[in-house]
Amino acid sequence: MLKRDFKLLKPLVIVLASATIALAVLYIIYRLVDPLPPHHFTIAAGSVGSGYDNFARQYARILARHGVTLEIRNAAGAVENLELLRDAAAGVQSALTTFGFTQPEDADTLYSLGGVFDAAIFIFYRSAEPITQFAQFRGKRLSVGMPGTALRSHILQVLKATDASEASAHLFDLDSAEAVDALIAGEIDVAIFPSQLDGSLLQRALGAPGIRLMNVAQAEAIAKTVPGLKHVVLWRGIISLSRDIPNSDIDLLASRNRLLVRADLHPALQYLLLEAMREVHSRPGPFNRLGEFPAEQPNDLPLSPTAEAFYRSGPTFWQRYTSYWLTSLLNRFVFFVIPVVVVLIPIIGFFAPRFYRWLHVRRIEQLHRALGNIERELDQNADTSRLDEYQARIANIESTVRLLKVARPFEVDLHRLRIHLRMVQEDLGRMGAAIR
């Protein structure tokens, strides 16, 4: 009987040990591959009051609806934003920046979530003659933006590409407001700055006497030569139809802006950022169509897998109809629970029949053991004085067997128990006959 018990317990021990190991391995993989999303992360967003800063604050308000805090880290501009994102110790996980400033090694640690907007670059100059090419700026005094900004880097590349940089030694480090003031005061000849069409600086420059807006004749060629720039058209009358401003179509350059993230930013947070980007940037503007942004546009960095799925398939069913946190839990269910079930199916298939049998025959096995104990006592010491005790024990076992009910598949086991009972009863009968 002891051997039979051990045989029943041995599969149980093996199955439980295997299940424990499988669950432990899956849990470790789960924690390493898909950790819980944090409630807080940081975005680098340019200087306070800039377009980047304004958009980042809109993202923060949208993410707050989902219980996520987006901390805004202000910096000089797009170039410094990118440097903060590169530095793992800086604690920045996302950044608004401009296309064209990444290094090949950035592809190992950074992803793009796509383009967000094109920022038109306005070039105002003071000259009696129209200026349409950058080569005409040779020898003039230019404001090309502050150090650390994408504007300055882009314009320097344009000046170099058009052979205007060598003679243009008079470069000034001025912000947009300072540049417009200096141009109006005659302290510089050219002011280059990005602006929205309704920006006060743009309106001031357009209304200043003796100052013209440059129509960039080579805008398309420059955009194809200098990474990060795009050719856009300022359509006639778009600033003011009533005053016909501008009074002709004007070719401009624009910087292509996008949102970058570190590759280790949780996919759930990437998805929330993408949703915020769509809410903020999908509206039509003077240089983009409805729904043009966010855009799966050419990049010098790969799109993240989350962004690829977002642009090509849209949100999943759960993302569309459930909250962010519930979606995260459901993703974990698919990732973790289903594989666990798959792993446990063969284990359950091995264990379940044995456990089912054990539940039904355990009482029968107990009675077999009780009968076996009486048999051993009779074999080792046939003490006739204990006959009444043996008969009482047998009667108790017989009463239990008579009341015992089992399922049909286990009737054979019950029949064997009855045979075992009769054999012990016969042994006791022979002992009683010997006394008489």
Secondary structure as GFF3:
##gff-version 3
##sequence-region A 1 436
A	DSSP	alpha_helix	2	33	.	.	.	ID=ss1
A	DSSP	beta_strand	40	44	.	.	.	ID=ss2
A	DSSP	alpha_helix	51	64	.	.	.	ID=ss3
A	DSSP	beta_strand	69	73	.	.	.	ID=ss4
A	DSSP	alpha_helix	78	86	.	.	.	ID=ss5
A	DSSP	three_ten_helix	88	90	.	.	.	ID=ss6
A	DSSP	beta_strand	94	98	.	.	.	ID=ss7
A	DSSP	three_ten_helix	104	108	.	.	.	ID=ss8
A	DSSP	beta_strand	110	126	.	.	.	ID=ss9
A	DSSP	three_ten_helix	134	137	.	.	.	ID=ss10
A	DSSP	beta_strand	141	143	.	.	.	ID=ss11
A	DSSP	alpha_helix	150	161	.	.	.	ID=ss12
A	DSSP	beta_strand	170	172	.	.	.	ID=ss13
A	DSSP	alpha_helix	176	184	.	.	.	ID=ss14
A	DSSP	beta_strand	190	194	.	.	.	ID=ss15
A	DSSP	alpha_helix	200	207	.	.	.	ID=ss16
A	DSSP	beta_strand	211	213	.	.	.	ID=ss17
A	DSSP	alpha_helix	219	225	.	.	.	ID=ss18
A	DSSP	beta_strand	229	234	.	.	.	ID=ss19
A	DSSP	beta_strand	250	262	.	.	.	ID=ss20
A	DSSP	alpha_helix	267	281	.	.	.	ID=ss21
A	DSSP	alpha_helix	305	313	.	.	.	ID=ss22
A	DSSP	alpha_helix	317	321	.	.	.	ID=ss23
A	DSSP	alpha_helix	324	332	.	.	.	ID=ss24
A	DSSP	pi_helix	333	337	.	.	.	ID=ss25
A	DSSP	alpha_helix	338	380	.	.	.	ID=ss26
A	DSSP	three_ten_helix	384	386	.	.	.	ID=ss27
A	DSSP	alpha_helix	387	403	.	.	.	ID=ss28
A	DSSP	three_ten_helix	408	410	.	.	.	ID=ss29
A	DSSP	alpha_helix	411	435	.	.	.	ID=ss30
###
